[in-house]
Amino acid sequence: MDHLGPLFYWAWAEAEGYGGIALHPHKAFEILSYALKGEIGHYDTLKNRSRVKAGGVPVMETGSGVYHEEETA
């Protein structure tokens, strides 16, 4: 692939209690989430389901494409 370079996108989210990001697509990059406190729940269309507690870091490689959703608790 010509003209392909690194992409870095930083997003900050904070929720008091329950919060969610609905099912949405990603393709061809890695997604890293970091829980400062509480928990992050994750589900994707590859049937992966996980909960990560404070200090945990889930990493998702999206390859040819996947839909996922996240929630806080």
PyMOL Python script that loads the backbone (N, CA, C, O; Angstrom):
from pymol import cmd

cmd.read_pdbstr("""\
ATOM      1  N   MET A   1       0.841  -1.182   0.000  1.00  0.00           N
ATOM      2  CA  MET A   1       0.000   0.000   0.000  1.00  0.00           C
ATOM      3  C   MET A   1       0.884   1.241   0.000  1.00  0.00           C
ATOM      4  O   MET A   1       1.779   1.375   0.834  1.00  0.00           O
ATOM      5  N   ASP A   2       0.634   2.124  -0.915  1.00  0.00           N
ATOM      6  CA  ASP A   2       1.344   3.392  -0.968  1.00  0.00           C
ATOM      7  C   ASP A   2       0.663   4.413  -0.071  1.00  0.00           C
ATOM      8  O   ASP A   2      -0.549   4.363   0.141  1.00  0.00           O
ATOM      9  N   HIS A   3       1.446   5.323   0.442  1.00  0.00           N
ATOM     10  CA  HIS A   3       0.927   6.461   1.220  1.00  0.00           C
ATOM     11  C   HIS A   3       0.155   6.033   2.465  1.00  0.00           C
ATOM     12  O   HIS A   3      -0.853   6.644   2.821  1.00  0.00           O
ATOM     13  N   LEU A   4       0.625   5.005   3.108  1.00  0.00           N
ATOM     14  CA  LEU A   4       0.000   4.556   4.344  1.00  0.00           C
ATOM     15  C   LEU A   4       0.887   4.960   5.506  1.00  0.00           C
ATOM     16  O   LEU A   4       2.076   4.641   5.518  1.00  0.00           O
ATOM     17  N   GLY A   5       0.329   5.651   6.473  1.00  0.00           N
ATOM     18  CA  GLY A   5       1.119   6.119   7.600  1.00  0.00           C
ATOM     19  C   GLY A   5       0.443   5.773   8.915  1.00  0.00           C
ATOM     20  O   GLY A   5      -0.663   5.234   8.932  1.00  0.00           O
ATOM     21  N   PRO A   6       1.113   6.087  10.015  1.00  0.00           N
ATOM     22  CA  PRO A   6       0.541   5.779  11.324  1.00  0.00           C
ATOM     23  C   PRO A   6      -0.637   6.696  11.650  1.00  0.00           C
ATOM     24  O   PRO A   6      -0.669   7.853  11.232  1.00  0.00           O
ATOM     25  N   LEU A   7      -1.576   6.179  12.379  1.00  0.00           N
ATOM     26  CA  LEU A   7      -2.724   6.951  12.833  1.00  0.00           C
ATOM     27  C   LEU A   7      -2.798   6.804  14.342  1.00  0.00           C
ATOM     28  O   LEU A   7      -2.792   5.690  14.867  1.00  0.00           O
ATOM     29  N   PHE A   8      -2.866   7.912  15.026  1.00  0.00           N
ATOM     30  CA  PHE A   8      -3.016   7.883  16.465  1.00  0.00           C
ATOM     31  C   PHE A   8      -4.182   8.792  16.816  1.00  0.00           C
ATOM     32  O   PHE A   8      -4.194   9.965  16.444  1.00  0.00           O
ATOM     33  N   TYR A   9      -5.148   8.260  17.522  1.00  0.00           N
ATOM     34  CA  TYR A   9      -6.325   9.032  17.915  1.00  0.00           C
ATOM     35  C   TYR A   9      -6.528   8.843  19.400  1.00  0.00           C
ATOM     36  O   TYR A   9      -6.632   7.712  19.875  1.00  0.00           O
ATOM     37  N   TRP A  10      -6.583   9.917  20.125  1.00  0.00           N
ATOM     38  CA  TRP A  10      -6.747   9.864  21.575  1.00  0.00           C
ATOM     39  C   TRP A  10      -8.134  10.376  21.912  1.00  0.00           C
ATOM     40  O   TRP A  10      -8.507  11.473  21.497  1.00  0.00           O
ATOM     41  N   ALA A  11      -8.890   9.613  22.646  1.00  0.00           N
ATOM     42  CA  ALA A  11     -10.221  10.044  23.083  1.00  0.00           C
ATOM     43  C   ALA A  11     -10.338   9.801  24.581  1.00  0.00           C
ATOM     44  O   ALA A  11      -9.914   8.756  25.076  1.00  0.00           O
ATOM     45  N   TRP A  12     -10.898  10.736  25.288  1.00  0.00           N
ATOM     46  CA  TRP A  12     -11.075  10.637  26.735  1.00  0.00           C
ATOM     47  C   TRP A  12     -12.564  10.535  27.014  1.00  0.00           C
ATOM     48  O   TRP A  12     -13.349  11.333  26.503  1.00  0.00           O
ATOM     49  N   ALA A  13     -12.950   9.578  27.805  1.00  0.00           N
ATOM     50  CA  ALA A  13     -14.360   9.442  28.190  1.00  0.00           C
ATOM     51  C   ALA A  13     -14.431   9.217  29.687  1.00  0.00           C
ATOM     52  O   ALA A  13     -13.577   8.549  30.269  1.00  0.00           O
ATOM     53  N   GLU A  14     -15.444   9.773  30.298  1.00  0.00           N
ATOM     54  CA  GLU A  14     -15.626   9.618  31.734  1.00  0.00           C
ATOM     55  C   GLU A  14     -17.110   9.438  32.001  1.00  0.00           C
ATOM     56  O   GLU A  14     -17.945  10.106  31.391  1.00  0.00           O
ATOM     57  N   ALA A  15     -17.432   8.540  32.908  1.00  0.00           N
ATOM     58  CA  ALA A  15     -18.835   8.302  33.246  1.00  0.00           C
ATOM     59  C   ALA A  15     -18.968   8.067  34.744  1.00  0.00           C
ATOM     60  O   ALA A  15     -18.149   7.376  35.350  1.00  0.00           O
ATOM     61  N   GLU A  16     -19.986   8.635  35.322  1.00  0.00           N
ATOM     62  CA  GLU A  16     -20.324   8.354  36.720  1.00  0.00           C
ATOM     63  C   GLU A  16     -21.396   7.273  36.687  1.00  0.00           C
ATOM     64  O   GLU A  16     -22.508   7.525  36.223  1.00  0.00           O
ATOM     65  N   GLY A  17     -21.083   6.079  37.170  1.00  0.00           N
ATOM     66  CA  GLY A  17     -22.029   4.982  37.099  1.00  0.00           C
ATOM     67  C   GLY A  17     -22.023   4.355  35.716  1.00  0.00           C
ATOM     68  O   GLY A  17     -20.983   4.259  35.066  1.00  0.00           O
ATOM     69  N   TYR A  18     -23.193   3.933  35.280  1.00  0.00           N
ATOM     70  CA  TYR A  18     -23.294   3.225  33.997  1.00  0.00           C
ATOM     71  C   TYR A  18     -23.235   4.207  32.827  1.00  0.00           C
ATOM     72  O   TYR A  18     -23.850   5.273  32.870  1.00  0.00           O
ATOM     73  N   GLY A  19     -22.501   3.843  31.796  1.00  0.00           N
ATOM     74  CA  GLY A  19     -22.447   4.585  30.539  1.00  0.00           C
ATOM     75  C   GLY A  19     -22.134   3.612  29.435  1.00  0.00           C
ATOM     76  O   GLY A  19     -21.472   2.601  29.668  1.00  0.00           O
ATOM     77  N   GLY A  20     -22.592   3.892  28.249  1.00  0.00           N
ATOM     78  CA  GLY A  20     -22.343   2.959  27.159  1.00  0.00           C
ATOM     79  C   GLY A  20     -22.087   3.640  25.836  1.00  0.00           C
ATOM     80  O   GLY A  20     -22.552   4.753  25.590  1.00  0.00           O
ATOM     81  N   ILE A  21     -21.335   2.951  24.982  1.00  0.00           N
ATOM     82  CA  ILE A  21     -21.109   3.359  23.602  1.00  0.00           C
ATOM     83  C   ILE A  21     -21.678   2.231  22.753  1.00  0.00           C
ATOM     84  O   ILE A  21     -21.193   1.101  22.807  1.00  0.00           O
ATOM     85  N   ALA A  22     -22.698   2.537  21.977  1.00  0.00           N
ATOM     86  CA  ALA A  22     -23.417   1.516  21.203  1.00  0.00           C
ATOM     87  C   ALA A  22     -22.523   0.847  20.155  1.00  0.00           C
ATOM     88  O   ALA A  22     -21.446   1.342  19.822  1.00  0.00           O
ATOM     89  N   LEU A  23     -22.994  -0.278  19.654  1.00  0.00           N
ATOM     90  CA  LEU A  23     -22.303  -1.065  18.634  1.00  0.00           C
ATOM     91  C   LEU A  23     -21.917  -0.177  17.448  1.00  0.00           C
ATOM     92  O   LEU A  23     -22.762   0.511  16.874  1.00  0.00           O
ATOM     93  N   HIS A  24     -20.618  -0.203  17.086  1.00  0.00           N
ATOM     94  CA  HIS A  24     -20.109   0.620  15.991  1.00  0.00           C
ATOM     95  C   HIS A  24     -18.904  -0.087  15.352  1.00  0.00           C
ATOM     96  O   HIS A  24     -18.263  -0.915  15.999  1.00  0.00           O
ATOM     97  N   PRO A  25     -18.590   0.238  14.076  1.00  0.00           N
ATOM     98  CA  PRO A  25     -17.533  -0.480  13.352  1.00  0.00           C
ATOM     99  C   PRO A  25     -16.139   0.143  13.518  1.00  0.00           C
ATOM    100  O   PRO A  25     -15.989   1.341  13.761  1.00  0.00           O
ATOM    101  N   HIS A  26     -15.135  -0.721  13.376  1.00  0.00           N
ATOM    102  CA  HIS A  26     -13.735  -0.310  13.260  1.00  0.00           C
ATOM    103  C   HIS A  26     -13.073  -1.251  12.272  1.00  0.00           C
ATOM    104  O   HIS A  26     -13.463  -2.413  12.158  1.00  0.00           O
ATOM    105  N   LYS A  27     -12.068  -0.752  11.554  1.00  0.00           N
ATOM    106  CA  LYS A  27     -11.375  -1.578  10.573  1.00  0.00           C
ATOM    107  C   LYS A  27      -9.909  -1.160  10.474  1.00  0.00           C
ATOM    108  O   LYS A  27      -9.601   0.029  10.380  1.00  0.00           O
ATOM    109  N   ALA A  28      -9.013  -2.137  10.495  1.00  0.00           N
ATOM    110  CA  ALA A  28      -7.591  -1.973  10.202  1.00  0.00           C
ATOM    111  C   ALA A  28      -6.795  -1.146  11.201  1.00  0.00           C
ATOM    112  O   ALA A  28      -5.859  -0.450  10.808  1.00  0.00           O
ATOM    113  N   PHE A  29      -7.144  -1.205  12.486  1.00  0.00           N
ATOM    114  CA  PHE A  29      -6.273  -0.609  13.495  1.00  0.00           C
ATOM    115  C   PHE A  29      -6.518  -1.246  14.852  1.00  0.00           C
ATOM    116  O   PHE A  29      -7.440  -2.046  15.015  1.00  0.00           O
ATOM    117  N   GLU A  30      -5.698  -0.894  15.816  1.00  0.00           N
ATOM    118  CA  GLU A  30      -5.827  -1.432  17.166  1.00  0.00           C
ATOM    119  C   GLU A  30      -6.538  -0.430  18.061  1.00  0.00           C
ATOM    120  O   GLU A  30      -6.352   0.780  17.929  1.00  0.00           O
ATOM    121  N   ILE A  31      -7.344  -0.941  18.964  1.00  0.00           N
ATOM    122  CA  ILE A  31      -8.054  -0.107  19.936  1.00  0.00           C
ATOM    123  C   ILE A  31      -7.577  -0.524  21.320  1.00  0.00           C
ATOM    124  O   ILE A  31      -7.625  -1.701  21.676  1.00  0.00           O
ATOM    125  N   LEU A  32      -7.125   0.438  22.084  1.00  0.00           N
ATOM    126  CA  LEU A  32      -6.656   0.201  23.436  1.00  0.00           C
ATOM    127  C   LEU A  32      -7.497   1.056  24.372  1.00  0.00           C
ATOM    128  O   LEU A  32      -7.635   2.259  24.153  1.00  0.00           O
ATOM    129  N   SER A  33      -8.055   0.457  25.399  1.00  0.00           N
ATOM    130  CA  SER A  33      -8.825   1.179  26.409  1.00  0.00           C
ATOM    131  C   SER A  33      -8.116   1.014  27.742  1.00  0.00           C
ATOM    132  O   SER A  33      -7.472  -0.006  27.985  1.00  0.00           O
ATOM    133  N   TYR A  34      -8.232   2.015  28.608  1.00  0.00           N
ATOM    134  CA  TYR A  34      -7.588   1.925  29.912  1.00  0.00           C
ATOM    135  C   TYR A  34      -8.587   2.363  30.977  1.00  0.00           C
ATOM    136  O   TYR A  34      -9.141   3.459  30.897  1.00  0.00           O
ATOM    137  N   ALA A  35      -8.814   1.522  31.959  1.00  0.00           N
ATOM    138  CA  ALA A  35      -9.750   1.844  33.042  1.00  0.00           C
ATOM    139  C   ALA A  35      -8.984   2.446  34.216  1.00  0.00           C
ATOM    140  O   ALA A  35      -8.167   1.769  34.840  1.00  0.00           O
ATOM    141  N   LEU A  36      -9.248   3.721  34.516  1.00  0.00           N
ATOM    142  CA  LEU A  36      -8.612   4.374  35.659  1.00  0.00           C
ATOM    143  C   LEU A  36      -9.264   3.937  36.966  1.00  0.00           C
ATOM    144  O   LEU A  36      -8.584   3.747  37.975  1.00  0.00           O
ATOM    145  N   LYS A  37     -10.595   3.778  36.941  1.00  0.00           N
ATOM    146  CA  LYS A  37     -11.328   3.244  38.087  1.00  0.00           C
ATOM    147  C   LYS A  37     -12.600   2.604  37.559  1.00  0.00           C
ATOM    148  O   LYS A  37     -12.993   2.847  36.418  1.00  0.00           O
ATOM    149  N   GLY A  38     -13.231   1.805  38.364  1.00  0.00           N
ATOM    150  CA  GLY A  38     -14.430   1.104  37.909  1.00  0.00           C
ATOM    151  C   GLY A  38     -14.095  -0.039  36.971  1.00  0.00           C
ATOM    152  O   GLY A  38     -13.067  -0.699  37.122  1.00  0.00           O
ATOM    153  N   GLU A  39     -14.976  -0.271  35.992  1.00  0.00           N
ATOM    154  CA  GLU A  39     -14.801  -1.373  35.041  1.00  0.00           C
ATOM    155  C   GLU A  39     -15.223  -0.941  33.644  1.00  0.00           C
ATOM    156  O   GLU A  39     -16.044  -0.040  33.470  1.00  0.00           O
ATOM    157  N   ILE A  40     -14.643  -1.606  32.659  1.00  0.00           N
ATOM    158  CA  ILE A  40     -15.043  -1.440  31.256  1.00  0.00           C
ATOM    159  C   ILE A  40     -15.544  -2.795  30.771  1.00  0.00           C
ATOM    160  O   ILE A  40     -14.854  -3.805  30.909  1.00  0.00           O
ATOM    161  N   GLY A  41     -16.746  -2.813  30.203  1.00  0.00           N
ATOM    162  CA  GLY A  41     -17.277  -4.018  29.590  1.00  0.00           C
ATOM    163  C   GLY A  41     -17.122  -3.903  28.089  1.00  0.00           C
ATOM    164  O   GLY A  41     -17.253  -2.811  27.537  1.00  0.00           O
ATOM    165  N   HIS A  42     -16.846  -5.004  27.423  1.00  0.00           N
ATOM    166  CA  HIS A  42     -16.642  -5.012  25.972  1.00  0.00           C
ATOM    167  C   HIS A  42     -17.358  -6.202  25.359  1.00  0.00           C
ATOM    168  O   HIS A  42     -17.360  -7.298  25.920  1.00  0.00           O
ATOM    169  N   TYR A  43     -17.972  -5.972  24.189  1.00  0.00           N
ATOM    170  CA  TYR A  43     -18.579  -7.045  23.403  1.00  0.00           C
ATOM    171  C   TYR A  43     -18.294  -6.737  21.940  1.00  0.00           C
ATOM    172  O   TYR A  43     -18.338  -5.574  21.538  1.00  0.00           O
ATOM    173  N   ASP A  44     -18.002  -7.754  21.136  1.00  0.00           N
ATOM    174  CA  ASP A  44     -17.842  -7.513  19.697  1.00  0.00           C
ATOM    175  C   ASP A  44     -18.519  -8.611  18.884  1.00  0.00           C
ATOM    176  O   ASP A  44     -18.946  -9.634  19.420  1.00  0.00           O
ATOM    177  N   THR A  45     -18.604  -8.376  17.591  1.00  0.00           N
ATOM    178  CA  THR A  45     -19.310  -9.294  16.692  1.00  0.00           C
ATOM    179  C   THR A  45     -18.523 -10.567  16.404  1.00  0.00           C
ATOM    180  O   THR A  45     -19.001 -11.431  15.669  1.00  0.00           O
ATOM    181  N   LEU A  46     -17.333 -10.697  16.967  1.00  0.00           N
ATOM    182  CA  LEU A  46     -16.592 -11.955  16.888  1.00  0.00           C
ATOM    183  C   LEU A  46     -16.900 -12.832  18.097  1.00  0.00           C
ATOM    184  O   LEU A  46     -16.250 -13.854  18.315  1.00  0.00           O
ATOM    185  N   LYS A  47     -17.899 -12.422  18.881  1.00  0.00           N
ATOM    186  CA  LYS A  47     -18.390 -13.133  20.070  1.00  0.00           C
ATOM    187  C   LYS A  47     -17.454 -13.018  21.272  1.00  0.00           C
ATOM    188  O   LYS A  47     -17.547 -13.823  22.198  1.00  0.00           O
ATOM    189  N   ASN A  48     -16.553 -12.033  21.276  1.00  0.00           N
ATOM    190  CA  ASN A  48     -15.717 -11.773  22.445  1.00  0.00           C
ATOM    191  C   ASN A  48     -16.507 -10.937  23.434  1.00  0.00           C
ATOM    192  O   ASN A  48     -17.195  -9.990  23.050  1.00  0.00           O
ATOM    193  N   ARG A  49     -16.409 -11.284  24.693  1.00  0.00           N
ATOM    194  CA  ARG A  49     -17.091 -10.554  25.764  1.00  0.00           C
ATOM    195  C   ARG A  49     -16.136 -10.521  26.952  1.00  0.00           C
ATOM    196  O   ARG A  49     -15.626 -11.561  27.368  1.00  0.00           O
ATOM    197  N   SER A  50     -15.890  -9.332  27.499  1.00  0.00           N
ATOM    198  CA  SER A  50     -14.962  -9.241  28.622  1.00  0.00           C
ATOM    199  C   SER A  50     -15.310  -8.071  29.536  1.00  0.00           C
ATOM    200  O   SER A  50     -16.049  -7.165  29.151  1.00  0.00           O
ATOM    201  N   ARG A  51     -14.768  -8.100  30.748  1.00  0.00           N
ATOM    202  CA  ARG A  51     -14.864  -7.009  31.718  1.00  0.00           C
ATOM    203  C   ARG A  51     -13.450  -6.767  32.227  1.00  0.00           C
ATOM    204  O   ARG A  51     -12.751  -7.706  32.607  1.00  0.00           O
ATOM    205  N   VAL A  52     -13.040  -5.532  32.234  1.00  0.00           N
ATOM    206  CA  VAL A  52     -11.705  -5.173  32.683  1.00  0.00           C
ATOM    207  C   VAL A  52     -11.830  -4.204  33.846  1.00  0.00           C
ATOM    208  O   VAL A  52     -12.530  -3.196  33.747  1.00  0.00           O
ATOM    209  N   LYS A  53     -11.156  -4.506  34.944  1.00  0.00           N
ATOM    210  CA  LYS A  53     -11.201  -3.657  36.141  1.00  0.00           C
ATOM    211  C   LYS A  53     -10.114  -2.588  36.080  1.00  0.00           C
ATOM    212  O   LYS A  53      -9.231  -2.635  35.224  1.00  0.00           O
ATOM    213  N   ALA A  54     -10.190  -1.624  36.999  1.00  0.00           N
ATOM    214  CA  ALA A  54      -9.217  -0.530  37.061  1.00  0.00           C
ATOM    215  C   ALA A  54      -7.792  -1.060  36.971  1.00  0.00           C
ATOM    216  O   ALA A  54      -7.431  -2.019  37.654  1.00  0.00           O
ATOM    217  N   GLY A  55      -6.997  -0.435  36.133  1.00  0.00           N
ATOM    218  CA  GLY A  55      -5.616  -0.862  35.903  1.00  0.00           C
ATOM    219  C   GLY A  55      -5.482  -1.818  34.740  1.00  0.00           C
ATOM    220  O   GLY A  55      -4.376  -2.047  34.251  1.00  0.00           O
ATOM    221  N   GLY A  56      -6.587  -2.378  34.290  1.00  0.00           N
ATOM    222  CA  GLY A  56      -6.562  -3.313  33.164  1.00  0.00           C
ATOM    223  C   GLY A  56      -6.576  -2.588  31.831  1.00  0.00           C
ATOM    224  O   GLY A  56      -7.063  -1.462  31.734  1.00  0.00           O
ATOM    225  N   VAL A  57      -6.039  -3.234  30.803  1.00  0.00           N
ATOM    226  CA  VAL A  57      -5.961  -2.638  29.474  1.00  0.00           C
ATOM    227  C   VAL A  57      -6.391  -3.663  28.423  1.00  0.00           C
ATOM    228  O   VAL A  57      -5.595  -4.531  28.063  1.00  0.00           O
ATOM    229  N   PRO A  58      -7.629  -3.586  27.921  1.00  0.00           N
ATOM    230  CA  PRO A  58      -8.018  -4.463  26.821  1.00  0.00           C
ATOM    231  C   PRO A  58      -7.521  -3.894  25.492  1.00  0.00           C
ATOM    232  O   PRO A  58      -7.594  -2.687  25.263  1.00  0.00           O
ATOM    233  N   VAL A  59      -7.020  -4.761  24.627  1.00  0.00           N
ATOM    234  CA  VAL A  59      -6.551  -4.350  23.301  1.00  0.00           C
ATOM    235  C   VAL A  59      -7.310  -5.164  22.268  1.00  0.00           C
ATOM    236  O   VAL A  59      -7.429  -6.383  22.393  1.00  0.00           O
ATOM    237  N   MET A  60      -7.829  -4.483  21.239  1.00  0.00           N
ATOM    238  CA  MET A  60      -8.554  -5.159  20.175  1.00  0.00           C
ATOM    239  C   MET A  60      -7.903  -4.822  18.836  1.00  0.00           C
ATOM    240  O   MET A  60      -7.734  -3.649  18.503  1.00  0.00           O
ATOM    241  N   GLU A  61      -7.537  -5.850  18.069  1.00  0.00           N
ATOM    242  CA  GLU A  61      -7.017  -5.662  16.721  1.00  0.00           C
ATOM    243  C   GLU A  61      -8.169  -5.889  15.749  1.00  0.00           C
ATOM    244  O   GLU A  61      -8.748  -6.975  15.719  1.00  0.00           O
ATOM    245  N   THR A  62      -8.506  -4.878  14.954  1.00  0.00           N
ATOM    246  CA  THR A  62      -9.722  -4.944  14.152  1.00  0.00           C
ATOM    247  C   THR A  62      -9.532  -5.557  12.766  1.00  0.00           C
ATOM    248  O   THR A  62     -10.518  -5.924  12.127  1.00  0.00           O
ATOM    249  N   GLY A  63      -8.315  -5.678  12.289  1.00  0.00           N
ATOM    250  CA  GLY A  63      -8.053  -6.355  11.016  1.00  0.00           C
ATOM    251  C   GLY A  63      -8.995  -5.954   9.896  1.00  0.00           C
ATOM    252  O   GLY A  63      -9.092  -4.773   9.563  1.00  0.00           O
ATOM    253  N   SER A  64      -9.696  -6.923   9.305  1.00  0.00           N
ATOM    254  CA  SER A  64     -10.579  -6.649   8.171  1.00  0.00           C
ATOM    255  C   SER A  64     -11.918  -6.049   8.585  1.00  0.00           C
ATOM    256  O   SER A  64     -12.748  -5.734   7.732  1.00  0.00           O
ATOM    257  N   GLY A  65     -12.132  -5.890   9.888  1.00  0.00           N
ATOM    258  CA  GLY A  65     -13.321  -5.189  10.358  1.00  0.00           C
ATOM    259  C   GLY A  65     -14.079  -5.941  11.430  1.00  0.00           C
ATOM    260  O   GLY A  65     -14.197  -7.166  11.384  1.00  0.00           O
ATOM    261  N   VAL A  66     -14.591  -5.197  12.397  1.00  0.00           N
ATOM    262  CA  VAL A  66     -15.381  -5.751  13.481  1.00  0.00           C
ATOM    263  C   VAL A  66     -16.260  -4.639  14.044  1.00  0.00           C
ATOM    264  O   VAL A  66     -15.897  -3.464  13.985  1.00  0.00           O
ATOM    265  N   TYR A  67     -17.399  -5.009  14.583  1.00  0.00           N
ATOM    266  CA  TYR A  67     -18.244  -4.072  15.315  1.00  0.00           C
ATOM    267  C   TYR A  67     -18.073  -4.370  16.796  1.00  0.00           C
ATOM    268  O   TYR A  67     -17.954  -5.533  17.184  1.00  0.00           O
ATOM    269  N   HIS A  68     -18.058  -3.320  17.638  1.00  0.00           N
ATOM    270  CA  HIS A  68     -17.939  -3.558  19.072  1.00  0.00           C
ATOM    271  C   HIS A  68     -18.700  -2.497  19.847  1.00  0.00           C
ATOM    272  O   HIS A  68     -19.044  -1.440  19.317  1.00  0.00           O
ATOM    273  N   GLU A  69     -18.956  -2.803  21.117  1.00  0.00           N
ATOM    274  CA  GLU A  69     -19.583  -1.846  22.014  1.00  0.00           C
ATOM    275  C   GLU A  69     -18.886  -1.923  23.364  1.00  0.00           C
ATOM    276  O   GLU A  69     -18.318  -2.952  23.730  1.00  0.00           O
ATOM    277  N   GLU A  70     -18.940  -0.805  24.104  1.00  0.00           N
ATOM    278  CA  GLU A  70     -18.314  -0.740  25.412  1.00  0.00           C
ATOM    279  C   GLU A  70     -19.301  -0.166  26.416  1.00  0.00           C
ATOM    280  O   GLU A  70     -20.250   0.529  26.053  1.00  0.00           O
ATOM    281  N   GLU A  71     -19.061  -0.470  27.679  1.00  0.00           N
ATOM    282  CA  GLU A  71     -19.882   0.089  28.743  1.00  0.00           C
ATOM    283  C   GLU A  71     -19.034   0.286  29.981  1.00  0.00           C
ATOM    284  O   GLU A  71     -18.035  -0.408  30.173  1.00  0.00           O
ATOM    285  N   THR A  72     -19.425   1.226  30.821  1.00  0.00           N
ATOM    286  CA  THR A  72     -18.742   1.460  32.092  1.00  0.00           C
ATOM    287  C   THR A  72     -19.654   1.047  33.228  1.00  0.00           C
ATOM    288  O   THR A  72     -20.875   1.015  33.080  1.00  0.00           O
ATOM    289  N   ALA A  73     -19.056   0.733  34.354  1.00  0.00           N
ATOM    290  CA  ALA A  73     -19.841   0.367  35.530  1.00  0.00           C
ATOM    291  C   ALA A  73     -19.166   0.890  36.773  1.00  0.00           C
ATOM    292  O   ALA A  73     -19.667   0.689  37.879  1.00  0.00           O
TER     293      ALA A  73
END
""", "prot")
cmd.dss("prot")
cmd.show_as("cartoon", "prot")
cmd.util.cbc("prot")
cmd.orient("prot")
